[in-house]
Amino acid sequence: MLGKFGILITLLILVFVFYLVISFGAGRFSKNEKNEKTKKYLRSVNILLILVAVVGSILVLFL
């Protein structure tokens, strides 16, 4: 069974993998010019992922 820190590390790894998948799908790492909608979308995804990581960390460490 995973302890608190194992769950925290798993959560952070899943958030990072989700970030990579969304970034590759949106073309963040391509050499083509990105339009404003894509930049806004990636910024929103980053905010969401940071929120998920912070809330998950708080729940794992303090409960």
Beta strands, then each sheet from edge to edge (+ up, - down):
end
